[in-house]
Amino acid sequence: MDKTYVPKGKIERNWVVVDANEQTLGRVATQIATLLLGKHKPTYTPGVMMGDSVIVVNAAHIVVTGNRLLEKFYYQHSGYPGGLKATSLKDQLRNRPDLVIRHAVWGMIPHNKMGRQLIKKLRVYPEAQHPHTAQTPEAAE
């Protein structure tokens, strides 16, 4: 039986910029989820916060295939009878493109305490500029 690797000492966390311009929503979401979880590192250990902080720019310029712009909906319910609201992907991209990427990434990370901490390390901006230049982020491959 092989031994499980457990990282010792300080875990190195970086800041990474992902440019979502003209990229497919699902492809960029899987890339972001991999960076957040730390699966791109050789020292990856499940259940340990190994990932980097991710900055996504140009979120308003993502691409979706097929008829998803009109057929995909995001649902919210107020908790009251008749309180269901549906927003199409087209409207959501126009009004809040950061929520589109955040929702796609949330579906790809664990839905537990660790996942809630990971999603806080994701920052999404609709255009090319971001306020995190002090962290000296590096571009993702």
Stockholm file with secondary structure:
# STOCKHOLM 1.0

chainA/1-141         MDKTYVPKGKIERNWVVVDANEQTLGRVATQIATLLLGKHKPTYTPGVMMGDSVIVVNAAHIVVTGNRLLEKFYYQHSGYPGGLKATSLKDQLRNRPDLVIRHAVWGMIPHNKMGRQLIKKLRVYPEAQHPHTAQTPEAAE
#=GR chainA/1-141 SS CCCCCCCCSCCCCCEEEEECTTCBHHHHHHHHHHHHHTTTSTTCCTTSCCCCEEEEECGGGCBCCTTHHHHCEEEEECSSTTCEEEEEHHHHHHHCHHHHHHHHHHTTSCSSHHHHHHHTTEEECSSSCCSCGGGCCEECC
#=GC SS_cons         CCCCCCCCSCCCCCEEEEECTTCBHHHHHHHHHHHHHTTTSTTCCTTSCCCCEEEEECGGGCBCCTTHHHHCEEEEECSSTTCEEEEEHHHHHHHCHHHHHHHHHHTTSCSSHHHHHHHTTEEECSSSCCSCGGGCCEECC
//
